[in-house]
Amino acid sequence: MELERQNKSHFIDLSEMVLDLWPDCDMNEEIEYWQFCIENDDHYFALAKIRKTYAGFINIGIRTDYV
């Protein structure tokens, strides 16, 4: 398995995996979210690849809002 760091070319594959997990999500909103993440230093994502197939992803973000 290898990890591929965040890259704009991953938006579609990543969004498709998100929709597999949460089918009520919207593809366009997901792509916008990943665009936000790649432009923001407080967010990070990577995709796990086994052979030539994406098998999972990790999404890390630092929250600054009240929780």
C-alpha positions in Angstrom: 0.0 0.0 0.0 1.2 3.5 -0.7 -0.2 6.9 0.4 -0.6 9.7 -2.1 -0.5 13.2 -0.6 -3.3 15.7 -1.4 -3.5 16.7 -5.0 -6.2 18.3 -7.2 -6.2 15.3 -9.4 -7.7 13.3 -6.5 -10.9 15.3 -6.1 -13.1 13.0 -8.2 -11.8 9.7 -6.8 -11.9 11.1 -3.2 -15.5 12.5 -3.7 -16.6 9.1 -5.1 -15.3 7.4 -1.9 -17.1 9.9 0.2 -20.4 9.3 -1.6 -19.9 5.5 -1.1 -19.8 6.2 2.7 -22.4 9.0 2.8 -24.7 8.6 -0.2 -26.7 11.8 0.8 -23.7 14.0 0.1 -23.5 16.1 -3.1 -20.6 15.5 -5.5 -20.2 19.2 -6.3 -20.1 20.1 -2.6 -17.5 17.5 -1.9 -15.3 18.7 -4.7 -15.6 22.3 -3.3 -14.7 21.0 0.1 -11.5 19.2 -1.1 -10.6 22.4 -3.0 -10.9 24.3 0.3 -8.8 21.7 2.0 -5.9 21.9 -0.5 -5.8 25.7 -0.2 -6.0 25.7 3.6 -3.0 24.9 5.8 -5.2 23.6 8.6 -6.5 20.7 6.5 -4.8 17.7 4.9 -5.9 14.6 3.0 -4.3 11.6 1.4 -5.4 8.6 -0.5 -4.4 5.0 0.1 -3.6 3.0 -3.0 -3.3 -0.7 -3.3 -1.7 -1.7 -6.6 -3.6 0.7 -8.9 -6.8 1.0 -7.0 -7.7 3.7 -4.3 -8.7 1.8 -1.2 -9.3 4.6 1.3 -8.5 8.1 2.4 -7.6 10.2 5.5 -8.8 13.7 6.1 -7.3 15.7 8.9 -8.2 19.2 10.0 -7.5 21.6 12.9 -10.8 23.0 14.3 -10.8 26.5 15.5 -14.5 26.9 16.1 -16.1 26.2 19.5 -16.9 22.5 20.2 
